[in-house]
Amino acid sequence: FYLLPTRIWELALGAMLMLRKPPVPAGRLAVELIGLAGFALIAFGFVMISDSDPFPGYNALFPCIGTALLIYAGQDNADRPAPVATRVLRLAPLVWVGLISYSLYLVHWPINSFVHYLSLKTVGVPTIVAMTVASFALAAFSWKYIEQPFRQKRAYTAPLPIFAFSATAIALLCAGGLAGALGNGFPQRFPDFSTERIRVGDWRNGICFNENGTRIEDWNLADCTRTTGFATNVLLWGDSFAAHYVSGLEPNAQKIQANVIQYTYAGCPPDLTYFSYARPACTRFNERALSIIRDANIQAVILSGRWTDYQARGFDGLQKTIDRLREMGVKIYTVGQSPEFIADVQKIAFFVKREHAATTSWPMAMDPGINARVLPFTKGADFIDPLTYLCDSAGCSYADAKTNEFLYFDYGHFSSAGATLAISKYWPSFATSDKVAKANRQFTAAGAP
């Protein structure tokens, strides 16, 4: 599912070793070091590459070059002792895993996907063990009874039968996909399931909430001031998990008692050190926040983000951002991670209904200790943990127990009802706060309506 130009070099690396067969150094020590270097590069990639790193890309060099070095060190060992790396790879369990590896690659993901889809919960260790055993068993079966027979010269492995079978299979898959698309996914399979239009509110996409780096400059103070008429100016800065609060601002305006200014960009945390190849404009967006704070006479900043997305990188950048804001003399609030579920809340509600369970609560599909990991990097800011207000030991509410109105419109972004509830429960009030400096000039002088 990656285009050929970005991946062909990986295949070419192995092909070069097979076709060119570069000579192995004569010295035993050099061969041993090459093999160990291969192991080290693979181990480095396994430990250091995270889901927040771009891949494929230069990160693919570590496992690919490591594998190439192992193959290189292990060739032409007939007339001399095999290096340690080769002897390790010759161990029977590793050889067996290597034999079934392609079948294992094919079967493990469908098993994983169906288990998660059917449970709609984060699976526990026993289920993970069961999935692993099932994957290995099915892979071994596939290797022995499908993969191996096709490697042998038989009537059905001749080119004509192979191409005829492949063409038929492709045609059937295309027909099935087309039927599903035209039939809208065959909703009659679930006659008691119906989606409803959930109120989300206006995030002012393209101006106050950006998903495209080319429109960052379209942000302006007048359009993005979401509540007005108060003495204190507050900047709401973050990604979509900051933007999902805006539909609850107006209903809670008298509680907040501040002019709340929205400054949000999808996939871009409020972190001045953050850089992403997927969001290169994020750096420019975050740097602009500092000038907005100065020019709009901001007295308080609320930092909010989908912290589960960024924990692999660490939160040192968040602390550095808070330190920078403190130097500017503003009051800082950091809002922790709000609940995330394994699926869209409407699917969860349907699942609960089918199970005849009388609940509007469901387990989180994330690390419940995420906010405890963020907290140490918020020195100098007031930290707010949404999970303590929205969840209990049984789970988190995905709908209002009295009205059945959904509190989220997908797996974790607040609906209008959810945002209104969340702000009423844990957002700060700036009505009589001595910690927030009062504006030295009228808010309208900064350009707000």
C-alpha positions in Angstrom: 0.0 0.0 0.0 3.0 2.3 -0.4 3.9 3.5 -3.9 6.8 1.8 -5.5 9.2 4.8 -5.8 9.6 5.0 -2.0 10.0 1.2 -1.4 11.9 -0.1 -4.4 15.3 0.5 -2.9 14.5 -2.0 -0.1 13.9 -4.8 -2.6 16.9 -3.6 -4.7 19.1 -4.0 -1.6 18.3 -7.7 -1.3 18.5 -8.2 -5.0 22.0 -6.6 -5.1 23.2 -9.1 -2.4 21.8 -12.0 -4.4 23.0 -11.0 -7.9 26.3 -9.2 -7.2 27.4 -11.3 -4.1 30.1 -8.9 -2.9 33.0 -10.8 -1.4 33.0 -11.3 2.4 36.1 -10.0 4.2 38.7 -12.8 4.8 39.2 -11.8 8.5 37.0 -13.6 11.0 36.8 -10.6 13.3 35.5 -8.4 10.5 32.8 -10.9 9.6 31.7 -11.2 13.2 31.5 -7.4 13.6 29.4 -7.1 10.4 26.9 -9.7 11.7 26.7 -8.0 15.1 26.3 -4.6 13.5 23.3 -6.0 11.6 21.7 -7.2 14.8 22.4 -3.8 16.4 20.8 -1.9 13.6 17.7 -4.1 13.7 17.5 -3.8 17.5 17.9 0.0 17.2 15.0 0.3 14.8 12.9 -2.0 17.0 13.5 0.1 20.1 13.7 3.7 18.7 11.2 3.9 15.8 7.8 4.8 17.1 4.4 5.4 15.5 5.1 9.1 15.6 8.2 8.8 13.3 7.9 9.0 9.5 8.0 5.6 7.9 9.0 4.7 5.3 11.8 7.2 5.0 15.3 7.3 6.4 14.1 5.3 9.4 13.7 2.3 7.1 17.5 2.3 6.6 18.1 0.8 10.1 16.2 -2.5 9.7 17.0 -2.8 6.0 20.7 -2.3 6.2 20.8 -4.4 9.4 19.1 -7.3 7.5 21.4 -6.8 4.6 24.5 -7.0 6.9 23.2 -10.2 8.4 22.7 -11.8 5.0 26.1 -10.5 3.9 27.9 -11.9 6.9 26.2 -15.3 6.5 27.1 -16.0 2.9 30.0 -18.2 1.8 30.7 -19.9 5.1 31.2 -23.4 3.7 35.0 -23.4 4.2 35.1 -21.6 7.6 33.1 -21.4 10.9 29.9 -19.5 10.6 29.8 -16.2 12.5 27.8 -15.9 15.8 25.0 -14.0 14.0 24.5 -16.8 11.5 24.6 -19.5 14.2 21.9 -17.6 16.1 19.7 -17.4 13.0 20.1 -21.1 12.4 18.4 -22.0 15.6 15.4 -24.2 14.8 12.7 -21.8 16.3 14.0 -18.9 14.3 14.2 -20.9 11.1 10.6 -22.1 11.6 9.4 -18.5 12.2 11.3 -17.5 9.0 9.6 -20.2 7.0 6.1 -19.2 8.0 6.9 -15.4 8.2 5.1 -14.5 4.9 2.0 -16.4 5.9 2.1 -14.9 9.4 2.3 -11.5 7.8 -0.8 -12.2 5.8 -3.0 -13.7 8.5 -2.2 -11.8 11.7 -3.9 -8.5 10.8 -7.3 -9.9 9.9 -7.4 -11.8 13.2 -6.4 -8.7 15.1 -8.9 -6.5 13.2 -11.9 -8.8 13.7 -11.2 -9.4 17.4 -11.1 -5.6 18.0 -14.1 -5.0 15.8 -16.2 -7.6 17.6 -15.3 -6.6 21.1 -15.1 -2.8 20.7 -12.8 -2.8 23.7 -9.1 -2.7 24.4 -8.1 -6.3 24.5 -6.3 -7.8 27.5 -3.2 -9.9 27.7 -5.1 -13.3 27.5 -6.8 -12.2 24.3 -3.5 -11.0 22.9 -1.9 -14.4 23.7 -4.8 -16.2 22.1 -4.6 -14.0 18.9 -0.8 -14.7 18.7 -1.3 -18.4 19.0 -4.1 -18.4 16.4 -1.9 -16.3 14.1 1.0 -18.7 14.3 -1.3 -21.8 13.9 -3.1 -20.4 10.9 0.2 -19.2 9.4 1.7 -22.7 9.8 -1.4 -24.3 8.2 -1.2 -21.8 5.3 2.5 -22.4 4.8 2.2 -26.2 4.7 -1.0 -26.6 2.7 -1.1 -23.5 0.5 2.4 -21.9 0.2 4.4 -25.1 -0.1 2.2 -26.9 -2.7 2.5 -23.8 -4.9 6.2 -24.0 -4.8 6.1 -27.5 -6.3 5.6 -28.2 -10.0 2.1 -29.5 -10.3 -0.7 -29.1 -12.9 -2.4 -26.3 -11.0 0.8 -24.3 -10.5 1.4 -23.9 -14.2 1.2 -20.3 -15.5 -2.2 -20.7 -17.2 -4.1 -22.1 -14.2 -2.4 -19.6 -11.9 -3.4 -16.6 -14.1 -6.9 -17.9 -14.6 -7.4 -18.4 -10.9 -6.0 -15.0 -10.1 -8.1 -13.2 -12.7 -11.3 -15.0 -11.4 -10.4 -14.0 -7.8 -9.8 -10.4 -8.7 -13.0 -10.2 -10.7 -15.0 -11.6 -7.7 -13.4 -9.1 -5.3 -14.1 -6.2 -7.7 -17.7 -7.4 -8.1 -18.1 -7.7 -4.3 -16.6 -4.3 -3.7 -18.8 -2.7 -6.3 -21.9 -4.3 -4.9 -21.0 -3.1 -1.4 -20.4 0.4 -2.7 -23.7 0.5 -4.6 -25.6 -1.1 -1.8 -24.2 1.4 0.8 -22.6 -1.3 2.8 -25.8 -3.4 2.9 -27.3 -1.6 6.0 -30.1 -4.2 6.0 -27.7 -6.5 7.8 -28.4 -4.4 10.9 -32.1 -3.3 10.7 -32.1 -1.8 14.2 -29.0 0.4 13.6 -29.5 3.9 12.6 -27.1 6.9 12.6 -28.3 10.2 13.9 -26.9 13.7 13.1 -25.0 14.7 16.2 -24.7 18.4 16.9 -21.1 19.5 16.6 -21.1 23.3 16.4 -19.0 25.5 14.2 -15.3 25.1 14.5 -14.8 27.8 11.8 -12.8 25.5 9.7 -10.2 27.1 7.5 -9.9 30.1 9.6 -9.9 29.3 13.4 -9.4 25.6 12.9 -6.9 24.7 10.1 -6.4 21.3 8.5 -4.3 22.8 5.6 -1.0 24.5 6.2 -1.6 26.9 3.3 -4.5 28.6 5.1 -2.7 29.4 8.4 -2.5 33.1 7.5 -6.3 33.3 7.1 -6.6 33.2 10.9 -7.8 36.5 12.3 -8.7 37.8 15.7 -12.1 39.1 14.8 -13.4 35.8 13.5 -11.8 33.6 16.1 -12.9 35.4 19.2 -15.6 33.0 20.4 -16.9 34.8 23.5 -16.8 38.6 24.0 -17.7 41.3 26.5 -15.3 40.5 29.3 -12.1 42.0 30.8 -9.8 39.0 30.4 -8.5 37.7 27.1 -7.8 33.9 26.9 -6.1 32.0 24.0 -7.3 28.4 23.4 -4.3 26.9 21.7 -3.9 23.3 20.4 -5.1 20.7 17.9 -8.5 19.3 17.2 -8.7 18.2 20.9 -8.6 21.9 21.7 -11.0 22.9 18.9 -13.6 20.4 20.2 -14.3 22.7 23.2 -15.4 25.7 21.2 -19.1 24.6 20.7 -19.4 24.7 24.5 -17.9 28.2 25.0 -21.0 30.3 24.4 -23.3 28.2 26.7 -20.7 28.6 29.4 -19.7 32.2 28.7 -21.0 33.5 32.0 -19.1 30.8 33.9 -15.8 31.4 32.0 -16.1 35.2 32.2 -13.4 35.7 29.5 -13.0 36.6 25.8 -11.9 33.2 24.5 -9.9 33.2 21.3 -9.6 30.0 19.3 -6.2 29.1 17.7 -6.3 25.5 16.6 -4.7 23.3 13.9 -5.4 19.6 13.3 -2.6 17.3 14.4 -0.5 20.2 15.8 0.0 20.2 19.6 0.7 23.4 21.4 4.4 22.7 21.6 7.0 25.2 20.2 9.5 22.4 19.6 7.2 20.2 17.7 8.0 19.2 14.1 6.2 16.7 11.9 6.8 15.8 8.3 3.1 15.2 8.0 2.4 18.8 9.3 5.4 20.9 8.3 3.4 24.1 8.7 2.8 23.3 12.4 6.1 24.9 13.4 5.1 28.2 11.8 1.6 27.9 13.3 2.9 27.5 16.8 5.5 30.3 16.5 2.7 32.7 15.4 0.9 32.0 18.7 3.6 34.0 20.6 2.9 37.1 18.4 -0.8 36.7 18.9 -0.4 36.6 22.7 1.5 39.9 22.5 -0.6 41.7 20.0 -4.0 40.6 21.3 -3.1 41.4 24.9 -3.7 37.8 26.1 -3.6 37.3 29.9 -4.2 33.5 30.0 -3.5 30.6 27.7 -5.3 27.2 27.7 -3.1 24.5 26.1 -5.0 21.4 25.0 -4.2 18.5 22.7 -4.5 14.9 21.9 -1.6 13.9 24.2 -1.9 10.2 23.3 -0.6 11.1 19.9 2.6 12.7 21.2 3.7 10.7 24.2 6.1 8.6 22.1 8.1 11.8 21.5 8.0 12.8 25.1 6.6 16.0 26.6 9.7 18.0 27.1 8.6 20.4 24.4 5.4 21.1 26.4 7.4 22.2 29.4 9.6 24.4 27.3 6.5 26.0 25.8 5.1 26.6 29.3 8.4 28.2 30.4 8.4 30.5 27.4 4.8 31.5 28.1 5.7 32.2 31.8 8.4 34.6 30.5 5.7 36.5 28.7 3.8 36.9 32.0 0.6 35.0 31.1 -1.3 32.6 33.2 -1.2 29.0 31.8 -3.6 26.1 32.0 -2.9 22.7 30.5 -5.9 20.5 29.8 -5.0 16.8 29.9 -6.3 14.1 27.6 -10.0 13.6 27.4 -11.5 10.1 26.8 -11.0 8.2 23.6 -13.0 5.1 22.7 -12.1 2.2 20.4 -14.9 3.1 17.9 -17.4 5.7 17.0 -19.8 6.2 19.9 -22.9 5.4 17.7 -21.3 1.9 17.0 -20.7 1.5 20.7 -24.3 2.4 21.5 -25.5 -0.1 19.0 -23.3 -2.8 20.5 -24.6 -2.0 24.0 -28.1 -2.2 22.7 -27.6 -5.6 21.1 -26.1 -6.8 24.4 -29.1 -5.5 26.3 -26.9 -3.6 28.6 -28.4 -0.6 30.5 -25.4 1.7 30.4 -24.1 4.8 28.7 -20.5 4.2 29.8 -17.7 2.4 28.0 -14.1 1.6 28.7 -11.4 3.9 27.4 -9.3 2.7 24.4 -6.1 4.5 25.6 -3.6 4.5 28.4 -5.6 5.5 31.5 -2.3 6.9 33.0 -1.6 9.3 30.1 -2.4 12.4 32.1 -0.1 11.3 34.9 2.6 11.1 32.3 1.8 14.7 31.0 1.6 16.2 34.5 5.4 16.3 35.4 5.9 18.4 32.2 3.5 21.2 33.2 5.4 22.9 35.9 4.3 26.5 36.1 0.9 25.8 34.7 -2.4 24.7 36.3 -3.1 21.1 35.2 -6.7 19.9 34.5 -7.4 16.2 34.2 -10.6 15.6 32.3 -10.7 11.9 33.1 -11.3 12.6 36.8 -14.5 14.5 35.8 -15.8 12.3 33.0 -14.8 8.8 33.9 -15.0 6.3 36.8 -13.6 2.8 37.4 -16.2 1.3 35.0 -15.5 3.6 32.1 -16.4 7.0 30.6 -19.9 8.3 29.6 -20.4 8.4 25.9 -23.9 9.7 26.1 -26.1 11.7 28.6 -27.8 9.1 30.8 -31.0 11.2 31.0 -31.4 12.5 27.5 -29.3 9.8 25.6 -27.7 12.7 23.7 -24.2 11.7 22.5 -21.3 13.5 24.2 -19.0 12.8 21.3 -19.4 12.8 17.5 -16.8 10.2 16.8 -14.3 8.2 18.9 -13.2 11.1 21.1 -14.1 14.6 19.9 -16.8 16.3 21.9 -20.2 17.0 20.4 -21.8 20.3 21.3 -23.4 18.6 24.3 -20.1 17.0 25.3 -18.2 20.3 25.0 -20.8 22.1 27.1 -20.7 19.5 29.8 -16.9 19.4 29.8 -16.4 23.1 30.1 -19.1 23.3 32.9 -17.2 20.7 34.9 -13.6 21.6 34.7 -12.7 24.8 32.8 -11.4 27.6 34.9 -13.4 30.8 35.6 -11.7 34.2 35.1 -14.3 36.2 36.9 -12.4 37.2 40.0 -9.0 35.6 39.4 -6.1 37.6 40.9 -3.7 35.4 39.0 -4.7 36.9 35.7 -3.5 40.4 34.9 -6.2 42.8 33.8 -6.1 44.3 30.3 -4.3 47.6 30.1 -6.5 48.6 27.2 -9.9 47.9 25.9 -10.3 44.5 24.1 -11.7 46.3 21.0 -8.4 48.1 20.7 -6.8 44.7 19.9 -9.0 44.3 16.9 -11.9 42.2 18.2 -15.5 43.0 17.5 
